[in-house]
Amino acid sequence: MDIEVKDNPAQSRFETTIDGHTAMIEYKLQPGVITVLHTEVPKELEGRGIAGTMTKFALEHIRAKGLALIPLCPYMRAYLKKHPEYNDLVRDGTVKNV
């Protein structure tokens, strides 16, 4: 299944809508830093790998924008443990050994 994820800066979230249901990663953007707050996938969309797809999109977007990451979201932290190639994005002095 192709999942189209987009940044919605007006609502401070990355999102995708499938079958009328919206999954999202909420964030707070400050100059040079993005804090990922929460990942939410509706029950109707669970089990399709949507959270992982959105997270990868978000991390690639963060890298492309040259932002530092503060991962407060438990899902994002778990993803980073499995994908250490993104740990260079984590802001020094915030969360280490995510």
C-alpha positions as CSV (number, residue, x, y, z in Angstrom):
1,M,0.0,0.0,0.0
2,D,1.4,3.4,-0.9
3,I,1.0,5.9,2.0
4,E,1.2,9.6,1.2
5,V,2.5,11.5,4.2
6,K,2.7,15.3,4.2
7,D,3.8,18.0,6.5
8,N,0.9,20.2,7.7
9,P,2.7,23.1,9.3
10,A,-0.6,25.0,9.9
11,Q,-1.6,22.2,12.4
12,S,2.0,21.4,13.4
13,R,1.9,17.8,12.3
14,F,2.9,15.2,9.7
15,E,-0.2,13.4,8.5
16,T,-1.8,10.9,6.2
17,T,-5.5,10.2,5.5
18,I,-6.6,6.7,4.5
19,D,-10.2,5.6,4.1
20,G,-11.3,8.8,5.8
21,H,-9.2,8.4,8.9
22,T,-6.2,10.6,9.7
23,A,-3.0,9.4,11.3
24,M,-0.6,12.0,12.6
25,I,2.7,12.9,14.3
26,E,2.3,16.1,16.3
27,Y,5.3,18.4,16.7
28,K,6.4,21.8,18.0
29,L,8.7,23.8,15.7
30,Q,11.1,26.3,17.1
31,P,14.0,27.9,15.2
32,G,16.4,25.1,14.3
33,V,14.6,22.5,16.5
34,I,11.6,20.3,16.2
35,T,10.1,18.5,19.2
36,V,8.1,15.4,18.3
37,L,5.3,15.2,20.8
38,H,2.9,12.4,19.9
39,T,2.1,9.8,17.2
40,E,-1.5,8.7,16.7
41,V,-2.9,6.1,14.4
42,P,-6.7,5.5,14.5
43,K,-7.7,1.9,15.4
44,E,-9.2,1.5,11.9
45,L,-5.7,1.9,10.5
46,E,-3.6,-0.1,12.9
47,G,-1.4,-2.9,11.8
48,R,-0.6,-1.4,8.3
49,G,2.8,0.0,9.2
50,I,1.5,3.6,9.0
51,A,3.2,4.9,12.1
52,G,6.6,3.6,10.8
53,T,6.0,5.1,7.4
54,M,5.1,8.5,8.9
55,T,8.0,8.4,11.2
56,K,10.5,7.7,8.4
57,F,9.0,10.5,6.4
58,A,9.2,12.8,9.4
59,L,12.9,12.0,10.1
60,E,13.8,12.4,6.4
61,H,12.0,15.8,6.4
62,I,13.8,16.8,9.6
63,R,17.1,15.9,8.1
64,A,16.4,17.7,4.8
65,K,15.5,20.9,6.8
66,G,18.6,20.7,8.9
67,L,16.7,20.6,12.1
68,A,17.7,19.2,15.5
69,L,15.3,16.7,17.0
70,I,13.9,16.4,20.5
71,P,11.9,13.1,20.5
72,L,9.5,13.2,23.4
73,C,7.0,10.8,21.7
74,P,7.4,7.2,22.9
75,Y,6.8,5.8,19.5
76,M,9.5,8.0,17.9
77,R,12.0,7.1,20.7
78,A,11.3,3.4,20.1
79,Y,11.7,3.9,16.3
80,L,15.1,5.6,16.9
81,K,16.3,2.6,18.9
82,K,15.6,0.4,16.0
83,H,17.0,2.9,13.4
84,P,20.2,4.3,14.8
85,E,21.0,5.9,11.4
86,Y,18.8,8.8,12.5
87,N,20.4,9.3,16.0
88,D,22.6,12.1,14.6
89,L,19.4,14.2,14.4
90,V,18.8,14.0,18.2
91,R,19.8,17.3,19.8
92,D,22.9,17.1,21.9
93,G,22.1,17.4,25.6
94,T,18.5,16.4,25.3
95,V,17.7,12.7,25.0
96,K,20.6,10.4,24.6
97,N,20.4,6.6,24.2
98,V,16.8,7.0,23.0
